[in-house]
């Protein structure tokens, strides 16, 4: 079976050597040396001031929106993984959905502004599949309405926009280092920010609200991560460029075969100024029926693709009175992510792309 993704692992001996250091130190968690080294190394790679390593990407969002002071209603996207919305609800915030742009699949700035005019007090936007939101427009909105902008950048590690890491924009950005990501720590995540005050707040929030021994500054959570998880990240981070280079090559194989399929199936539109990381290779079909045919054709060859994301978040059972989001509601039924991971044979990627093309003319 060909999976939609597969985790990257370093040589076992290299990881074990990190474990030997941990065993010698006797420090397994609580802001140890490897956690601090990983944070500093990621900050250098991304070209940002602060990286705060946490237990997962959902906790990263929760800490970020609390650290920047979001209150009440928050403008957000219906097209993202469920954690984007659930983190807001968990923090007692009310998601207010702005529809997405049909090309980039990221949040629509004009609809976001409409929600800000109605009293939304912040924006949580997702760089979908590593494709940047309209950062320039959202930055303008943040300044105009004096609200924080937080980016869910779970898919964006290593992607760049106008020469900078996607994580360098906004009041804060959040990352997921789950095992399925192109860079991972098995489980983990991070908050990235250029703001010293936000960074200090996140560090307290992830550590029960403590700023030191016997000093509780406010409400916090246990969002720390361990030395063992940091060790995995330190093994994989030097391989980041090679990982992205391999994924880019595979994406080019797909694009060469699919690019001339007209409106039947097409890749998403990358925003001008973007250097993608190809964390995923999504294609958008003209109809749900065409997508279903493709999935059946791929499944017959033991190839697993994924409808990622589904459902539209505005239809979650705990969301009340959502705004209509017809573009997102349509896209969730027509978007499919093809297999893409380190170690995938380019010849196999070519065969998958040929099957996608052939499915367009198959009668089932």
Phi, psi and omega in degrees: 000133177265113182281165177288332176208165180208136184291146172276137176230142176280171172304136185301321181300323181293319179292318180299324179298321174297320180296324178299321179295318179297315179301321181290325183284332184066012175251117183260336184204197180063057172060053181282182186296322181287324175299313181295322178294319179296315179302314180294322181292317178295318179302321179292316180298318183277343183071043182234167183280315189228132170232122180246113184282127181230181191286333177192174183290332179290314176300325178300316179296314181301314179295320183294312183293329177287319183295325180274356173086028178294140180224152170065232183274140180232125176289130183209177185261145174274355184246088181194177174288154186303332182300330180300315179281317184296327178296320177296311182298318180300328179273008178078018179261158181252113177292131173240117192269128168258139181292175185252161173285136185292337181272305183278337183070014177260168187301140183278120182299322182293322176289328175297316179297322178302322179288324177295322177297332180270006172110006174299141188252013179178172180227129171241107186242149182250131170281091193289125183057022184084005177275124186296143164298173172285080188300319183297315180294319181291324176299316178300318179296319179300319179288320183295319184256004177053052179234151178284147175244119175246134179254126167281103184252032183304330181262002197253008182297121180092347176280151183228150177224123182053041174085357182240155173300142175300336182284352182274357184257155176086177176295328176195160172229150181241146182236151169247133175246036176295157186302337180280349183281160183293333168237131185215166173234031187074293166231144179160176178189182180202154168252132180242133179204153173265354187264118182299318183294320178295317179299315179298319180296318180295320180297323176290317183298322182285349185237050175065013183086009182275140171252357178177178180299125178067017177239107177255114184268347182168187181294137177217188182215164174271091180249015183291162173233167192262167175296324181294317178295319178298325179299319177299316179298320180293331176287325186269333186302319178296345181265002187304312182299319179294321180297313181292322179298318180294318180293324178297318178298317179295320178298323178293326175298313178300311185298323181298328182273329188262342190302329185258024179274009180057226185272355183295316175205138182209151174292166175289165180267114178284137181294139178305138180093004184262137165251103186290157171261350182053052173295334176217164170236090180271144172233148182246123181270162180288339181205161176294326178298320178294321177297315180300319178298317181297316180298323178292319178297316179294317181299326179296337176257017178063040179244127182257120169250167185226137173277098191231099026246157175196134004275176170299134189293339178292349180256011176297146187295340181261011176262128181252137174050055180289153172290150176296137180225070187295327180292311178298319181299326178283315185297321183300338179267358186231000184255139183221134176262126181273158179305133179202114180195160177297132181098352176291127181293126178304327178295325177289321176301320177299317179296320178298316180298321178296320178296321178299314178299314184294330181297338183291341182246007182275133173260120182243000000 
